[in-house]
Amino acid sequence: MKLIAPKDWAERYFDDASQPSEATLRRWLATGQVPGRKVGGTWYVDEHAWLADGDALVERVLQGVA
């Protein structure tokens, strides 16, 4: 699991002109549309789970587990 800040995730995977707002990112995380975790009061995107898109083998490779 690689947790990254939602803003960094949006900058990495969205074009500048189409980046979602912070409120939209929080809603996606809260509803499970984007995999993530709330630590304390701060949301983070689980980048490995998002890239794996539900494929357990891909997620294991991203985590470095064979």
Wavefront OBJ file of the C-alpha trace (Angstrom):
o trace
v 0.000 0.000 0.000
v 1.395 3.352 -1.011
v -0.564 6.241 0.453
v -0.241 9.620 -1.228
v -1.961 12.959 -0.718
v -5.043 13.382 -2.919
v -3.632 16.562 -4.456
v -0.419 14.763 -5.478
v -2.466 11.871 -6.893
v -4.630 14.248 -8.936
v -1.557 16.071 -10.272
v 0.014 12.737 -11.246
v -3.000 11.210 -13.020
v -5.071 14.128 -14.325
v -4.294 16.794 -16.876
v -3.995 20.287 -15.379
v -7.244 21.363 -17.017
v -9.230 18.389 -15.731
v -8.057 17.927 -12.137
v -10.935 17.391 -9.720
v -11.417 19.762 -6.813
v -10.323 18.797 -3.312
v -13.977 18.414 -2.296
v -14.565 16.010 -5.178
v -11.476 13.994 -4.233
v -12.637 13.736 -0.609
v -16.100 12.616 -1.766
v -14.579 9.959 -4.058
v -12.457 8.687 -1.175
v -15.334 8.711 1.318
v -17.629 6.795 -1.050
v -14.947 4.309 -2.096
v -14.834 5.388 -5.751
v -11.106 5.932 -5.247
v -9.379 3.543 -2.822
v -7.902 5.278 0.160
v -7.676 5.616 3.874
v -8.382 8.326 6.389
v -5.535 8.705 8.873
v -6.444 11.011 11.702
v -8.482 13.630 9.893
v -6.577 13.453 6.612
v -7.484 11.414 3.526
v -4.866 9.605 1.464
v -5.188 7.757 -1.839
v -3.980 4.142 -1.905
v -2.069 4.447 -5.164
v -1.253 0.734 -5.442
v -4.901 -0.311 -5.056
v -5.966 2.322 -7.589
v -3.397 1.142 -10.145
v -4.283 -2.517 -9.549
v -8.003 -1.814 -10.101
v -9.029 -4.861 -8.076
v -6.448 -7.254 -9.546
v -4.832 -8.971 -6.539
v -1.768 -10.110 -8.496
v -1.038 -6.602 -9.772
v -1.416 -5.193 -6.269
v 0.988 -7.799 -4.863
v 3.576 -6.924 -7.535
v 3.211 -3.205 -6.792
v 3.736 -3.917 -3.109
v 6.821 -5.987 -3.882
v 5.283 -9.238 -2.634
v 5.727 -12.174 -4.994
l 1 2 3 4 5 6 7 8 9 10 11 12 13 14 15 16 17 18 19 20 21 22 23 24 25 26 27 28 29 30 31 32 33 34 35 36 37 38 39 40 41 42 43 44 45 46 47 48 49 50 51 52 53 54 55 56 57 58 59 60 61 62 63 64 65 66
